[in-house]
Amino acid sequence: MNEKKPIVLVVSVSIIRDEEVLMIKENKPNVINKWNFPSGRIEIGEDIPCAARREVKEETGLDVECTYTTGIYNFISSSQDQVIMFHFIGQVTGGSIYLEEDEIIDSAWVKVNDLVKFNDDELRNPGVINQIANSLVNKSYHPINVFQKQIK
């Protein structure tokens, strides 16, 4: 019988400022020099939008408010994990850029329309990032209230 891997639950945030979005360049072993949105795993018992805000703070030093979502994405990652990712649109409410040095090596504000110009080999999960980029370009957002408060 095959040993099944657990499904990985992830949050991701496109931080929008003046028609630009913040991208980070990762330095993790399986994704060295790959561009991505600030993202990470949801911790056990954590509210999904809270996880998104925490990951942005940890990776970039920025405080954000999640204002919209582009949706939920289901894909197989480069490490062959099944990932379910909740992607948000965020706006900066405080903090300043301070990159998590071990895992993030660079950041850049990219014009939303230029997101589609990245080569696939520059992106962490190009299929997903391209779907999100198209949602950002077309402003295909959904209200954040589709996420219910965590039941305690």
C-alpha distance (Angstrom), angle and dihedral (degrees) to the residues before:
residue distance angle dihedral
M1 . . .
N2 3.80 . .
E3 3.78 116.5 .
K4 3.78 106.8 -121.0
K5 3.77 120.8 -137.9
P6 3.78 116.9 -136.3
I7 3.78 119.2 -108.5
V8 3.80 111.0 -101.0
L9 3.81 116.0 -132.2
V10 3.80 113.3 -152.2
V11 3.79 139.0 176.3
S12 3.79 124.6 -151.5
V13 3.81 132.0 -176.5
S14 3.79 134.2 -156.9
I15 3.78 104.2 -154.7
I16 3.80 106.7 -153.5
R17 3.81 124.0 -158.3
D18 3.82 125.0 163.0
E19 3.83 94.3 -20.4
E20 3.82 90.6 -48.9
V21 3.79 129.8 108.2
L22 3.80 127.3 -149.5
M23 3.80 115.0 -118.1
I24 3.79 124.5 -173.5
K25 3.80 128.1 -154.2
E26 3.77 111.6 -135.9
N27 3.81 129.6 -140.5
K28 3.80 100.6 -168.6
P29 3.84 115.8 133.2
N30 3.82 97.2 -106.5
V31 3.82 95.6 37.7
I32 3.80 107.4 38.5
N33 3.83 113.1 167.0
K34 3.81 93.8 2.5
W35 3.81 120.8 140.1
N36 3.77 118.5 -130.4
F37 3.78 142.7 151.6
P38 3.81 115.6 -95.8
S39 3.79 103.6 -81.3
G40 3.76 146.7 145.0
R41 3.77 148.1 154.5
I42 3.76 124.5 -55.2
E43 3.79 110.8 -118.5
I44 3.80 122.0 -129.6
G45 3.81 110.0 -81.0
E46 3.82 93.6 8.3
D47 3.80 123.3 138.7
I48 3.83 109.1 -118.4
P49 3.86 99.5 -125.3
C50 3.83 89.1 43.0
A51 3.80 89.0 54.2
A52 3.81 89.2 52.7
R53 3.80 92.4 52.3
R54 3.83 91.6 45.7
E55 3.81 93.4 50.8
V56 3.81 92.3 49.8
K57 3.81 90.6 50.0
E58 3.82 92.7 47.6
E59 3.80 95.4 47.3
T60 3.81 101.9 36.2
G61 3.81 110.0 15.2
L62 3.81 90.2 -121.7
D63 3.78 126.7 128.0
V64 3.79 112.1 -140.3
E65 3.75 140.6 -175.9
C66 3.79 114.0 -141.8
T67 3.80 105.2 -132.1
Y68 3.82 104.7 169.1
T69 3.78 142.0 -0.7
T70 3.79 129.6 -131.4
G71 3.78 90.2 -157.3
I72 3.77 146.3 -97.5
Y73 3.80 119.8 -55.1
N74 3.81 127.6 -158.3
F75 3.82 116.5 -163.5
I76 3.80 146.8 138.5
S77 3.81 110.7 -105.6
S78 3.79 127.9 -140.1
S79 3.83 87.2 -96.8
Q80 3.82 88.7 55.8
D81 3.81 94.3 -110.1
Q82 3.77 120.3 141.1
V83 3.79 104.3 -120.4
I84 3.78 129.4 -164.9
M85 3.79 107.6 -165.3
F86 3.79 128.1 -168.6
H87 3.80 108.5 -155.3
F88 3.79 123.4 -158.7
I89 3.79 139.0 -173.6
G90 3.78 110.8 -130.7
Q91 3.78 137.8 -170.6
V92 3.79 123.7 -153.3
T93 3.80 113.7 -108.6
G94 3.81 98.7 169.8
G95 3.77 148.0 -30.4
S96 3.77 127.7 71.6
I97 3.77 132.7 -107.2
Y98 3.77 111.2 -76.3
L99 3.80 112.4 156.3
E100 3.80 123.1 -139.9
E101 3.81 92.9 -113.8
D102 3.81 100.5 -152.8
E103 3.79 94.9 52.3
I104 3.83 106.7 21.7
I105 3.81 121.8 54.6
D106 3.79 102.9 173.3
S107 3.78 145.4 3.8
A108 3.78 134.2 -159.0
W109 3.78 138.1 -176.7
V110 3.80 105.2 -128.8
K111 3.79 126.6 -169.0
V112 3.79 106.9 -108.7
N113 3.82 91.1 -125.7
D114 3.83 89.7 54.2
L115 3.81 93.8 58.4
V116 3.79 89.6 85.7
K117 3.83 90.0 57.2
F118 3.81 95.4 69.3
N119 3.80 115.8 108.5
D120 3.79 113.3 -118.8
D121 3.81 91.7 -118.8
E122 3.83 89.3 60.4
L123 3.83 93.5 58.0
R124 3.79 130.6 77.4
N125 3.82 97.5 -135.3
P126 3.80 102.9 4.5
G127 3.80 98.0 -174.8
V128 3.79 92.3 54.9
I129 3.80 95.6 39.8
N130 3.80 90.0 50.6
Q131 3.83 90.7 51.4
I132 3.80 89.7 50.5
A133 3.82 91.4 45.3
N134 3.80 90.0 54.8
S135 3.81 90.0 50.1
L136 3.81 90.0 50.5
V137 3.81 93.9 47.6
N138 3.81 91.2 48.4
K139 3.83 92.7 39.4
S140 3.78 88.4 -126.5
Y141 3.81 96.3 166.5
H142 3.78 132.3 155.2
P143 3.81 126.9 -147.7
I144 3.79 115.1 -91.4
N145 3.80 90.1 -131.0
V146 3.81 89.7 81.3
F147 3.82 83.0 84.2
Q148 3.77 109.6 79.5
K149 3.81 120.3 -147.7
Q150 3.77 112.6 -92.7
I151 3.79 112.2 -92.8
K152 3.77 111.0 -127.1
